[in-house]
Amino acid sequence: MCHFRLIQLWVGVMLQTQPFFIAGIEDAEEARNNAFGAMGMFLVCFILSIAGIWYDSKYKMDPSTSEPEGEYQLSNDDVPTYGTAH
C-alpha cells in the first residue's frame, strides 16, 4: 500500500519536472494535480485513521462497567484451557 503512494509521488514529480517521459498524458498539469491530490488524500485519511485508533485505545470503556446491571455479562476471569496446548 505504501509503495502505491510512493509511485503517486514519483508520477507527480515526473509530471512536474519532465512530463514528456510519460506517454499518453494529454494535460500534464491536470495529471500532476491528480497524482498529488490522491497522495494528499491518502495521507489525510491515514493520519485520521491513526488518530482514531489512538483515541479509541486511550478512551476505551470497559464493557462490563458500561452495561446496566440486569444484562448478561461475560466473565472477566481466566478461562480454563481444558488440556489444550495454550
C-alpha positions in Angstrom: 0.0 0.0 0.0 2.8 2.4 0.8 4.5 1.6 -2.4 1.4 2.8 -4.3 1.8 6.2 -2.6 5.4 6.4 -3.5 4.5 5.7 -7.1 2.0 8.6 -7.0 4.7 10.9 -5.6 7.1 9.7 -8.3 4.5 10.3 -11.0 3.6 13.7 -9.7 7.3 14.7 -9.6 7.9 13.3 -13.1 4.8 15.2 -14.4 6.0 18.4 -12.8 9.7 18.2 -14.0 9.7 16.0 -17.1 6.2 15.3 -18.4 7.5 14.3 -21.9 8.7 11.0 -20.4 5.2 9.8 -19.7 3.3 8.9 -22.8 -0.4 9.3 -23.3 -0.9 12.3 -21.0 -3.0 14.9 -22.7 -2.9 17.5 -19.9 0.2 17.1 -17.8 -0.8 19.8 -15.2 -4.1 18.1 -14.5 -2.4 14.7 -14.2 0.1 16.1 -11.8 -2.6 17.7 -9.7 -4.5 14.4 -9.6 -1.4 12.5 -8.6 -0.5 14.9 -5.8 -4.2 15.1 -4.8 -4.5 11.4 -4.5 -1.4 11.2 -2.4 -2.6 14.0 -0.2 -6.0 12.4 0.3 -4.3 9.2 1.3 -2.1 11.0 3.9 -5.1 12.8 5.4 -7.1 9.5 5.7 -4.1 7.7 7.1 -3.5 10.4 9.8 -7.2 10.5 10.7 -7.2 6.7 11.0 -4.2 6.7 13.3 -5.8 9.4 15.4 -9.0 7.4 15.6 -7.1 4.3 16.7 -5.2 6.2 19.3 -8.3 7.9 20.6 -10.2 4.6 20.9 -7.3 2.9 22.6 -6.9 5.7 25.1 -10.6 6.3 26.0 -11.9 2.8 25.6 -14.6 1.9 28.2 -14.7 -1.5 29.9 -17.9 -3.2 28.5 -18.7 -4.8 31.8 -19.0 -1.5 33.6 -20.9 0.4 30.9 -23.8 -2.0 30.7 -26.9 -2.0 33.0 -26.8 -4.4 36.0 -29.5 -6.7 34.7 -27.8 -7.5 31.4 -25.9 -10.7 30.6 -22.1 -10.3 31.0 -19.2 -12.5 30.2 -16.8 -13.4 32.9 -13.6 -11.4 33.0 -11.9 -14.2 34.9 -9.2 -16.5 33.4 -10.9 -19.2 31.3 -9.5 -22.8 31.7 -7.9 -24.4 28.7 -9.1 -28.0 29.5 -5.9 -29.7 28.4 -5.2 -27.7 25.2 -1.6 -26.7 24.4 -2.0 -23.0 25.3 
